[in-house]
Amino acid sequence: MLMVPNRKRHTWDMYDPMTNKFKEISKLHIPYDKRFGGSSQGWLVTVNRDFTVTLYKPYSTDHDSAIINLPCLFPPEVEDGDLEGLEDMREYCDQHIYKATITADPLINPNDYMVVVIYLHCWKIAIISPGRDNIWRKIDPDEEIFSDILFNSNKFYFLNHNHDTLSSYDSREPYCGTKVTWNNSDNWFGIKSYIVKSFEGDILQVLRRCEWEDSLTIRRTTKVNIFKLDFVDGGVKRVIVKSLGDAALFLGDNSSIYVRASNFLGCKSNCIYFSHDTDLISYGPQGVPCDCGIYNLGDNSYKKFTLLLDDEDSTIISKMEAQPPIWIQPTLNL
């Protein structure tokens, strides 16, 4: 489901791309005036004005357990006495986290889960174990800008923004990391990159090629390439994936989702469902959120979600500038 702001009220709706319909959900235990910096394990991640972090479980039947408060996440540094600069940072505090992943559902594993975030203009990575010491700790790899996180087989993988380097850290010893790179002939500009785990356990890299119009305020997806990353002889070999078979991907600001399409009525196989996600974290406006749609890997076609992006009704588009859409995995039957 794609969580989007309601056209008329200050509440959230769920857009179902399989049926091209909206579902108004009264059970959602989440604030409206927030940008969510991540979605993982059915939880949403956001940053507050004091740079503390809150996790929300939208579909939980128990409101008290649907909210988890985490400590302050290394706020941006401002010069002493620069109150105006500090206020500017607070105004855009919900952009402090660019991407987040949660290793397990906190309701099921309250003492054994971790939250990992890319934050502060995508330069920094931090990890916290709320069920243990509840302290944010920095992971400081070499100077990189990061675009995605993946948790797989007790390891965290971080993909850099130039989509040619993958850093990995053992979740049991996150300060011991390794890095692999590969030759990259693609021009990094105009490409968004994601990593996702397949059912077979392979790590896939998805390259989403975009074009911008109208002074970089209008974005349009033009092509998608998928590679399997084969780890051999201490390096990586990229193998082109021409078909996803019965699988479908859901990509955006959320932790990347890989599903078997035949398990979901109306879900199209061999397709990638995209939301309009953050281009690169910055404390300011992101442009018009108009690049939501489905890409068919079979014929390389891209179709926007027409009901969501109806040109005749710009209300929802204007609302999404402040509350961008984000994929979330429902845990209740809607």
C-alpha positions in Angstrom: 0.0 0.0 0.0 1.1 3.5 -0.8 0.4 5.9 2.1 -0.7 9.3 0.8 -2.4 12.4 2.3 -6.2 12.6 2.1 -7.5 15.0 -0.5 -9.9 16.8 1.8 -8.9 16.1 5.4 -5.7 16.3 7.4 -5.4 12.5 7.5 -3.7 9.7 5.6 -5.2 7.4 3.0 -3.9 4.2 1.5 -3.6 4.0 -2.3 -3.9 0.5 -3.7 -2.1 0.4 -7.1 -3.5 -3.1 -7.8 -7.1 -1.7 -7.9 -6.3 1.9 -8.5 -8.4 2.9 -5.6 -8.0 4.8 -2.3 -8.8 3.2 1.0 -9.6 5.4 4.0 -8.2 3.8 7.1 -9.5 4.9 10.5 -7.1 2.7 12.4 -3.9 4.6 11.4 -2.1 5.6 14.6 0.2 8.2 13.0 0.5 12.0 13.0 -0.5 13.8 9.8 2.0 16.7 9.8 5.1 14.6 9.3 7.5 13.5 6.6 8.5 9.9 7.2 12.1 9.2 6.6 11.7 5.5 6.3 9.3 2.5 6.3 10.4 -1.0 7.4 8.8 -4.1 8.9 5.5 -2.3 8.8 6.8 0.6 10.9 7.3 4.3 9.9 10.3 6.3 11.0 10.3 10.1 11.6 12.4 12.8 13.3 11.0 15.3 15.8 12.0 19.0 16.3 14.4 18.0 19.0 15.9 15.4 16.7 14.6 12.5 18.7 13.3 9.6 16.6 9.8 8.0 16.7 8.6 4.8 15.2 4.9 4.4 14.4 3.1 1.1 13.7 0.1 2.4 11.6 -2.1 -0.8 11.8 -1.5 -1.8 15.4 -4.7 -2.5 17.4 -2.9 -1.4 20.6 -2.2 2.4 20.4 0.3 2.4 23.3 2.5 -0.3 21.7 2.2 1.4 18.2 4.6 4.2 19.2 8.3 3.7 20.1 10.4 6.8 21.1 14.1 6.7 20.5 16.7 9.2 21.7 18.2 12.2 19.9 20.0 11.3 16.6 23.1 13.4 16.3 21.6 16.8 15.3 23.2 19.0 12.7 26.0 21.2 14.0 25.4 25.0 14.0 27.7 27.7 15.1 27.4 28.8 18.7 24.7 31.4 19.1 23.3 30.9 15.6 19.7 30.6 16.7 18.4 31.3 13.2 20.4 28.5 11.8 19.2 26.1 14.5 15.6 27.1 13.8 16.1 26.4 10.1 17.4 22.9 11.0 14.4 22.3 13.2 12.0 23.4 10.5 13.2 20.6 8.3 14.0 18.1 11.1 11.9 15.5 9.4 14.4 15.4 6.5 17.2 14.5 8.9 16.8 10.8 8.1 17.1 9.8 4.4 16.6 6.1 4.7 16.0 3.6 7.5 15.7 -0.1 8.1 14.5 -2.2 11.0 15.9 -5.7 11.4 12.8 -7.3 13.0 9.3 -6.2 14.1 9.7 -4.6 17.6 6.3 -6.0 18.6 7.4 -9.5 17.9 11.1 -9.1 19.0 11.1 -6.2 21.5 14.5 -7.1 22.9 16.2 -8.2 19.7 15.9 -5.7 16.9 18.0 -2.8 15.5 17.3 0.4 13.7 19.8 1.6 11.1 19.6 5.0 9.4 21.3 7.0 6.7 21.2 10.6 8.0 22.7 14.1 7.8 22.8 14.7 4.0 23.4 11.0 3.4 26.9 11.2 4.8 26.4 9.4 8.1 25.2 6.1 9.3 23.9 5.3 12.8 22.6 2.2 14.5 20.6 1.6 17.7 19.5 -1.5 19.7 16.4 -0.2 21.6 15.9 -3.5 23.5 19.5 -3.4 24.8 21.2 -0.1 25.6 19.0 2.3 23.5 22.0 4.4 22.4 22.7 5.7 18.9 26.1 4.7 17.7 27.8 6.0 14.6 29.3 3.8 11.8 31.9 5.9 10.0 32.9 4.3 6.7 35.1 6.3 4.3 33.6 9.5 3.0 30.7 8.4 0.9 27.1 9.5 0.1 24.7 6.6 0.6 21.5 5.8 -1.2 20.2 2.6 0.3 20.4 0.0 3.2 19.8 -3.7 3.2 19.8 -6.2 6.1 20.6 -9.7 4.9 22.0 -12.7 6.8 23.2 -10.7 9.9 24.9 -8.1 7.7 24.1 -4.5 6.9 24.8 -3.4 3.3 25.1 0.2 2.3 25.0 1.3 -1.3 26.8 4.5 -2.2 25.2 7.2 -4.3 27.5 6.6 -7.3 26.1 3.0 -7.3 29.5 1.5 -7.6 30.4 0.6 -4.0 28.8 -1.7 -1.5 29.9 -1.5 2.2 29.0 -4.3 4.5 29.0 -4.6 8.3 28.3 -7.5 10.6 25.3 -6.6 12.7 27.0 -8.3 15.7 30.2 -6.2 15.3 29.0 -3.2 13.2 32.4 -1.4 13.5 34.1 -4.0 11.4 33.3 -3.4 7.8 34.4 -4.4 4.3 33.9 -2.7 1.0 33.6 -4.0 -2.5 33.6 -1.9 -5.7 32.9 -2.6 -9.4 33.6 -0.9 -12.7 30.8 1.5 -13.4 30.3 2.9 -16.9 27.1 4.6 -16.1 26.9 8.3 -15.5 25.7 8.6 -11.9 23.8 11.8 -12.5 20.1 11.1 -13.1 20.1 7.7 -11.6 18.6 6.5 -8.3 19.9 3.2 -7.0 18.4 0.6 -4.7 19.3 -2.7 -3.2 16.9 -5.6 -2.4 17.1 -9.2 -1.5 15.5 -11.8 -3.7 13.7 -15.0 -2.5 16.8 -16.9 -3.5 18.9 -14.8 -1.2 20.6 -12.8 -4.0 21.3 -9.1 -3.6 19.9 -7.2 -6.5 20.8 -3.6 -7.5 18.1 -1.6 -9.2 19.0 1.5 -11.3 16.2 3.9 -11.9 17.0 6.4 -14.6 15.3 9.8 -14.3 14.9 13.0 -16.2 14.1 16.4 -14.8 12.1 19.2 -16.4 11.0 22.7 -15.5 14.2 23.7 -13.6 14.6 20.3 -11.9 11.2 20.5 -10.2 9.5 17.8 -12.4 10.9 14.3 -12.3 10.1 11.4 -14.7 11.4 7.8 -14.6 12.6 6.8 -18.1 14.3 3.4 -17.7 15.2 0.7 -15.2 18.1 -1.7 -15.1 18.5 -4.6 -12.6 21.7 -6.4 -11.8 22.5 -9.4 -9.5 25.6 -8.8 -7.4 27.8 -12.0 -7.5 30.4 -11.9 -4.8 33.5 -13.6 -6.2 37.2 -13.5 -5.3 36.8 -10.7 -2.9 35.0 -8.5 -5.4 31.7 -8.2 -7.2 30.5 -9.1 -10.6 27.3 -7.6 -11.9 25.0 -9.8 -13.9 22.1 -8.3 -15.8 18.7 -9.5 -14.7 16.3 -9.5 -17.7 13.3 -10.7 -15.9 12.0 -10.9 -12.3 9.7 -13.8 -13.2 6.8 -13.9 -10.7 8.3 -11.3 -8.5 7.5 -7.6 -8.1 9.4 -4.8 -6.4 8.1 -1.8 -4.3 10.8 0.9 -4.2 11.0 4.4 -2.8 11.9 6.0 0.6 10.9 2.7 2.2 13.1 -0.4 2.8 13.0 -2.1 -0.6 10.3 -4.7 -0.8 10.4 -7.9 -3.0 7.2 -10.0 -3.2 5.8 -12.9 -5.1 3.2 -11.2 -7.3 0.9 -14.2 -7.6 0.4 -14.0 -3.8 -1.4 -10.6 -4.2 -4.5 -10.2 -6.2 -3.9 -7.7 -9.0 -0.2 -7.4 -8.4 1.7 -7.4 -11.7 4.7 -9.8 -12.0 8.0 -8.7 -13.5 7.2 -5.1 -12.6 8.6 -2.4 -10.2 6.2 -0.2 -8.3 7.8 3.2 -7.6 6.9 6.0 -5.3 8.3 9.5 -5.8 11.1 9.4 -3.2 13.7 11.9 -2.0 16.3 12.7 -4.6 19.1 13.6 -2.2 18.5 14.7 1.4 18.6 18.4 1.8 17.0 20.6 4.4 14.4 22.3 2.1 11.8 21.7 -0.6 12.1 18.6 -2.8 10.0 19.6 -5.8 6.7 18.3 -7.2 6.1 14.6 -6.1 4.8 13.4 -9.5 7.0 10.4 -10.3 4.8 7.5 -8.9 4.0 4.6 -11.2 4.7 1.0 -12.3 7.6 0.0 -14.6 7.2 -3.2 -16.7 10.5 -4.9 -17.1 9.2 -7.0 -20.0 8.4 -4.1 -22.4 10.3 -1.3 -20.6 7.1 0.7 -20.2 6.3 3.1 -17.4 2.8 4.0 -16.4 2.0 6.6 -13.8 -0.7 6.0 -11.1 -3.4 8.0 -12.9 -5.8 8.2 -9.9 -3.1 9.5 -7.7 -1.6 12.0 -10.2 -4.8 13.2 -11.9 -3.8 16.5 -13.5 -7.4 17.8 -13.0 -7.0 17.5 -9.2 -3.7 19.0 -8.0 -4.8 19.0 -4.4 -3.2 15.7 -3.5 0.0 16.6 -5.4 0.4 19.8 -3.5 -0.2 18.0 -0.2 2.4 15.4 -1.1 5.1 18.1 -1.3 4.9 18.3 2.5 3.9 14.7 3.2 5.5 12.6 0.4 4.0 9.2 -0.3 5.7 6.1 1.1 5.2 2.3 0.7 4.2 0.4 3.8 3.5 -3.3 4.4 0.1 -3.7 6.1 0.0 -6.2 8.9 -3.8 -6.2 9.2 -6.3 -7.3 6.6 -7.8 -4.1 5.1 
